[in-house]
Amino acid sequence: MRLSSIKSLPQKQIAVLIAMVIIAIFIAGYTLISTLTSQTIINSYEACAKAGNPVTTSYPQTCTANGHMFVDTNFDAHKLAP
């Protein structure tokens, strides 16, 4: 949109256009912030497994997330015995 075409718009239309741009900026900002803050911090085996990351069936069980491996320290080896 050229500056000359903006000048030809009535003030009411300019106000509506500015309001729409401001609303779009707020929506984009809210979406970005909510996406960044909703990411789960994974710092344990339990958090890793709960987040749905791959878990091994070996003893002890491990879970890998973001290049880090977490070991299940609560795994009971007696459960493996028949």
Buried (B, 14 or more C-beta within 10 A) or exposed (E): EEEEEEEEEEEEEEEEEEEEEEEEEEEEEEEEEEEEEEEEEBEBBBBBBEBEBEBEEEEEBBBBBEEEEBBBEEBEEEEEEE
